[in-house]
Amino acid sequence: MLLSAALSAALCLPVPAWPHAGHDHGAEPAPVLLLDPRAEAHSDRVELVLILDGQTLSIYLDEFATNAPITGAAVLVESTTTEGPREDRAAEATPGQYRLEAPWLSAPGRHDLLVSVRDATRFDLLTARLTVPAPEADADADAGAAWWQLAAALIAVFALGLVTGGLLLGTRAPGAAAEAGHGH
């Protein structure tokens, strides 16, 4: 009887399934890349890429046709903030890269920018939209909450098992304990 009960219980256990040849589960999901907010714009002569790293806006300028960096240009960035319109001049950090401290751009949302590029041979106006995502919820806090929920569920199941076992032991016939172990 005990053997048949154990065999029945073993048949109810889950069996792992391994993949086999010719069985395709589809493409793997693409990994999520966390990139700094960025935007790009171009005219027939100038190409720019904007990258916001924290509160620093980096502006990369190059010739659209040749991809050569544009050096020595006056770069002016116009934007609208909660306080109103702003105009800020970016400083050249390296050849073709200009930087601007822009803490107002780190606020989540869409930021429409007008960038003017002026040097001895050109004047270009470029528009770009920089979208800054809202910060994500703290994943560690969610994992901590899940851990405590799992621990509480396990404790509840353990307590239920103790109560059930106590009830089953308490329903034994009176005197059964005395007869079971004494052999009189």
N, C-alpha and C positions, 0 to 999 in steps of 0.2 A: 504494500500500500504506500509506504513512504517512498519507495523507488519510483512508482508511477507518478506520484505527486511531484517529485524532483524533476522527472523527465518532462512532465507537462509544463512546469515552470521554466525549464531550460528552453523549450520550444517557443515560449513567449518572448524570449530575449531578442533584442534587435540584432540583425546581422549586418556587418559593414559591407558596403558595395564599393568595388574598385572599378575605375574606368578601364575600358578595353579598347582595342584597336577599332578604328572606324566610328567611334562615338565622339562627336564634337559637341562641346558645351557652349560654343560661341566664343566671341572675342573677350579677352580680359578687359575689365574696365580700365580706362585711362587713369594714370595716377594724377592726383590733384597737385598742381604746382601753386605755391603761394608766391605770387609776384607782387612787387610794389605797384601801386597805381601808375598807369602810363597812358599817354595819348600821342598821336602823331598827326602831322599835317604837312602839306607840301604845296608849292606853287610850281610854275614852270622852271624856276631857277633855284629854289631853296627847299630843302627838306629838313624838318625838325622832329625830334623825338623828345617828349617830356616824361621824366620819371620822378615821382615823388617818393623820397626816402625819408620817412619820419616827417620832419618839417622843412626839409631841404628839397627844393625843386632843381633838378638837373636838366639842362636844355642842351641837346646835342644838335648842332647845325652842320649841314654839309651841302655841297653843290648837288643839285638833283641829278644832273646829267653825268657827273664824274664821280660822285661820292667823296670828293675831296673835302676835308674839314674847312669850315669858314672861320677864319681867325680875325681878330681885331675889330669885330663888329660891335655896334651899340645895340643891345638887346633890351627892349622894354616890354614888360608883361603887364597887361591891364586886366583887371578882374573886378567882380562885384562881390562885396562881403556884406555881412549883416550891418556893418557901420556905413556902407555905401561903396562907391567906386574907389578903386586903388590903381596906382601906377607905380611899378617898381622896376628898377634897373638891375639886370643880372650882370654879374662880374665874370670875366673869362677865367676859368680855373686851369684848364689845359687847352691846347689847340683844338678848337671846335666844340669844347664843352664849357657851358656857362652855368653858374650857380646863383641861386637866390634863396635866402631864408624866407620861407613863406608859411608861418604857423597857421594862418587862416585857411590854407588849402588842406590841412590834415583833418578838418571836420568832415564827417561822412556826408555823402551826397554828390551832386553833379556840380562841377565848377567850369563855367564857360570862360575861356581865356582868349585874349587878343594879343598876339605876339608880333611886335614890329622888329624887323632886322634891317639895320642901316650900316652900310660901309661906303667906301669911296666909289664903288661901282653899282650899288643896288639899294633899293628900298622895297621891302616886301612886308605885307601884312598877312598874317596867317591866323586862322581861328582853330581852336582845339577844345575838346571837352574832356576834362579829367574827371573820372568817376572814382570816388573814394568809398569803398564798401564799409558798412557798419561793422564794428568789431564782433567777432563770434563769441558765443557763450563759452565759458570756461569748461573745457572737456574734463579736466581733472575733478571739478566739483560734481559733474554729472556722474563720473565713475565712482566717486565717494558715496554718493547717494545710492547708487545701484548696489554697492557693497553692503551698506547697512540694511537695505531692503532684503537682500539675499540672506544675510545673517539672521535677521528677524524671522524670516520664513523658516529657516532651518531650526531655530530655537523653538518656534511654534510646533513644528512637526515632531521634534524630540519630546516636547512636553505632552503633546497629544499621545505619543507612544507610551510614555510613562503612565499617564492616566488610564489609557486603555488596558495596559498590562496590569495595573493595580486593580481595576474593576474585574478583569478576568480571574486574577488570583483570589479576589474577595468572594467570588461566586462558587468556589469549591464547596463541596458538601462538608458539613461539620464532622469532625473526627477523621476526615480523609488524610490529613497531615499526620495524625498520630498513627494511623494504620500503615501508611506508606513506608515509613522508615524504621519501624521498630520490630517487625517480624515476630511478635508475640503470639 
